[in-house]
């Protein structure tokens, strides 16, 4: 049975669809984790779910997702594209922001080889360098601070220790050139379409060192993905940002457990493993 986050997202998506006078396609839940994706015929509505525990007002993140995705679409980069008619939004219903996207046919079981993912990410980085809009400057550091503040009471008393660890890691991050990043550049955010590799999910885009995206690529893909990335990069910086990603993942698991209580043992195990 769908939980309240999913039910609320579906209600918001249907309300927005009706308000815009769209055809009354029955809603289809396509995904219900960090965000809920609701299929509405040829469109998909994206509504924050678990991310509400990190960002009580997720509007700026959803607006950023639309802006960056539209910028890339207009430049011929293959990404899941926001709608233009109707406007992509964010729209609002029942206090929730909703964005609208073209439904992109893809093979959910296909996983690209490391060299394909790495080369595609490098091409994406090249295109993103031209993005003219304002972007956050601390990205995951601000998210981690917010996460510990909003969810610290659910972390078995570990929030102060995690905050101290975040400060230690931040102090050790090397100075580096910055540019617009994907922000969550793991292989799962690259889908296989008939037209080729297609990126999605730009709500975490920020202006930071390439080492952040590369650390995610290595941690959630594997070292072979990092080795295939074209061009040179600072391995020490990648290692430092990988450590930051690992810490964020620990804190994020406790937010997930607030929505899905049966996953609390998983969060506790990740915490114990991190400090072991």
C-alpha positions in Angstrom: 0.0 0.0 0.0 1.2 3.5 -0.9 2.3 5.6 2.0 1.1 9.2 2.7 4.0 10.8 0.9 3.0 8.9 -2.3 -0.7 9.5 -1.9 -0.1 13.2 -1.3 2.1 13.4 -4.4 -0.5 11.6 -6.6 -3.2 14.0 -5.3 -1.1 17.0 -6.1 -0.2 15.7 -9.6 -3.9 15.1 -10.4 -5.0 18.5 -9.1 -2.4 20.3 -11.1 -3.3 18.3 -14.2 -7.0 19.1 -13.8 -6.2 22.8 -13.2 -4.2 23.0 -16.4 -7.1 21.3 -18.3 -5.0 18.3 -19.3 -6.6 15.1 -20.5 -7.8 13.0 -17.6 -5.3 10.1 -17.8 -5.4 7.9 -14.8 -2.3 8.5 -12.6 0.4 5.8 -12.6 3.0 5.8 -9.9 6.3 5.2 -11.7 8.7 5.8 -8.8 8.2 6.6 -5.1 11.5 7.2 -3.3 13.2 10.6 -3.0 10.6 12.0 -5.4 7.4 10.5 -6.6 7.0 10.3 -10.3 3.4 10.1 -11.5 2.7 9.1 -15.1 -0.1 11.2 -16.7 -0.4 9.8 -20.2 2.5 11.3 -22.2 3.6 13.4 -19.3 5.2 12.7 -15.9 4.7 14.8 -12.8 7.6 15.0 -10.3 6.6 15.7 -6.7 9.0 15.8 -3.7 8.6 12.9 -1.2 11.4 11.8 1.1 13.3 15.0 0.1 10.7 16.9 2.0 12.5 15.7 5.2 15.6 17.5 3.9 13.9 20.4 2.1 10.6 21.4 3.6 10.1 23.8 0.7 11.6 22.0 -2.2 10.5 24.7 -4.7 14.0 26.1 -5.5 15.4 22.6 -6.2 12.5 21.7 -8.5 12.8 25.0 -10.3 16.6 24.5 -10.7 15.9 21.0 -12.2 13.6 22.5 -14.8 16.0 25.4 -15.6 19.1 23.3 -16.0 17.2 20.5 -18.0 15.7 23.1 -20.3 19.1 24.8 -20.9 20.6 21.4 -21.8 17.7 20.4 -24.0 17.9 23.7 -26.0 21.6 22.9 -26.6 20.9 19.5 -28.0 22.1 17.5 -24.9 20.0 14.4 -24.4 18.2 14.8 -21.1 14.7 14.1 -19.8 13.1 17.4 -20.9 10.6 19.6 -19.1 7.3 20.5 -20.8 6.7 23.8 -22.4 3.0 23.4 -23.2 1.8 23.1 -20.5 4.5 25.0 -18.6 6.7 22.8 -16.6 6.2 24.7 -13.4 6.8 24.4 -10.5 3.0 24.4 -10.0 1.5 24.0 -6.6 -1.3 21.9 -5.0 -1.9 21.1 -1.4 1.3 22.8 -0.4 3.4 20.7 -2.7 5.4 21.8 -5.8 4.9 19.8 -9.0 6.9 19.9 -12.2 5.9 18.4 -15.5 8.1 16.4 -17.9 7.9 14.6 -21.2 7.6 10.9 -20.6 10.8 9.4 -21.9 10.7 5.8 -23.2 13.7 3.9 -21.9 14.9 0.4 -21.0 14.9 0.4 -17.1 17.0 -2.8 -17.1 19.8 -1.5 -19.3 23.1 -0.4 -17.6 25.7 1.3 -19.7 29.3 0.3 -19.6 31.7 2.4 -17.5 33.3 4.0 -20.5 29.9 5.1 -21.9 28.8 6.6 -18.6 32.1 8.4 -18.0 32.3 9.8 -21.5 28.7 10.9 -21.3 29.3 12.6 -18.0 32.3 14.5 -19.4 30.2 15.7 -22.3 27.6 16.8 -19.8 30.2 18.7 -17.8 31.3 20.5 -20.9 27.8 21.6 -21.7 27.1 22.7 -18.1 30.0 25.1 -18.1 27.9 27.5 -20.1 24.9 27.5 -17.8 24.3 31.1 -16.9 21.9 30.8 -14.0 22.6 31.2 -10.3 23.5 27.9 -8.5 24.3 27.0 -4.9 27.9 27.3 -3.9 28.1 24.7 -1.0 25.7 22.1 -2.4 26.0 18.9 -0.3 27.6 20.8 2.6 24.4 22.9 3.0 22.3 19.8 2.5 24.1 17.8 5.1 23.9 20.7 7.6 20.1 21.0 7.0 19.7 17.2 7.2 21.4 17.0 10.6 19.4 20.0 11.9 16.0 18.7 10.7 16.5 15.0 11.4 19.1 14.9 14.2 16.6 13.7 16.8 16.0 10.6 14.7 19.7 9.6 14.6 20.2 7.8 17.9 22.0 10.7 19.3 24.7 10.6 16.6 23.9 14.0 15.1 26.6 16.0 17.0 29.2 13.3 16.0 28.1 13.5 12.4 28.2 17.3 12.5 31.8 17.2 13.9 32.7 14.7 11.1 31.2 17.0 8.5 33.3 20.0 9.8 36.4 17.8 9.8 35.8 16.8 6.2 35.0 20.3 5.0 38.1 21.7 6.6 40.2 19.1 4.6 38.5 19.7 1.2 41.2 21.0 -1.3 40.8 24.2 -3.1 39.8 23.6 -6.7 38.2 25.3 -9.7 34.5 25.1 -9.7 31.8 24.8 -12.4 28.1 23.7 -12.7 27.8 20.0 -11.8 25.2 17.4 -12.2 25.2 17.0 -8.4 24.1 13.4 -8.2 26.0 11.8 -11.1 25.6 8.1 -10.4 25.0 5.6 -13.3 21.4 5.2 -12.2 20.7 8.8 -13.4 21.7 7.9 -16.9 18.9 6.0 -18.7 19.0 4.1 -21.9 16.7 5.5 -24.6 16.4 4.8 -28.3 18.4 8.0 -29.0 21.2 7.0 -26.6 22.3 7.8 -23.0 20.0 10.3 -21.4 20.7 12.1 -18.1 18.0 13.2 -15.6 17.5 14.6 -12.2 19.3 18.0 -12.0 17.7 19.3 -8.8 21.0 18.8 -6.9 23.0 20.8 -9.5 25.5 23.2 -7.8 28.7 25.1 -8.6 31.5 23.1 -7.2 34.6 21.0 -8.0 34.4 18.2 -10.6 35.7 16.0 -7.8 32.2 15.9 -6.3 30.6 14.4 -9.4 33.5 12.1 -9.9 33.4 10.9 -6.3 29.8 9.9 -6.7 30.6 8.2 -10.0 33.3 6.2 -8.4 31.4 5.4 -5.2 28.2 4.3 -6.8 29.6 3.0 -10.0 33.1 1.7 -9.2 36.7 2.6 -9.8 36.4 1.5 -13.5 33.9 4.4 -14.1 36.4 6.9 -12.6 39.3 5.4 -14.6 37.3 5.9 -17.8 36.6 9.6 -17.3 38.3 11.6 -20.0 40.9 14.1 -19.0 42.9 14.7 -15.9 41.5 15.1 -12.3 42.9 15.4 -8.8 42.7 12.0 -7.2 43.1 13.4 -3.7 40.2 15.7 -4.3 38.0 12.9 -5.5 38.9 10.9 -2.4 38.0 13.8 -0.1 34.6 14.4 -1.8 33.9 10.7 -1.8 34.3 10.7 1.9 31.8 13.6 2.1 29.4 11.6 0.0 29.7 8.6 2.3 28.9 10.8 5.3 25.9 12.3 3.6 24.7 8.8 2.7 24.7 7.8 6.4 22.7 10.8 7.5 20.3 10.4 4.6 19.5 6.9 5.6 18.0 8.2 8.8 15.8 10.5 6.9 14.7 7.6 4.7 14.0 5.6 8.0 11.6 8.4 9.1 9.5 7.7 6.1 10.1 4.0 6.0 10.6 2.9 9.7 11.4 -0.7 8.7 14.7 0.7 7.3 16.0 2.0 10.6 18.2 -1.0 11.2 19.8 -0.3 7.8 20.6 3.3 8.9 22.0 2.1 12.2 24.2 -0.4 10.5 25.5 2.3 8.1 26.3 4.5 11.0 28.2 1.8 12.8 30.1 0.9 9.7 31.1 4.4 9.0 32.7 4.9 12.4 34.1 1.4 12.6 
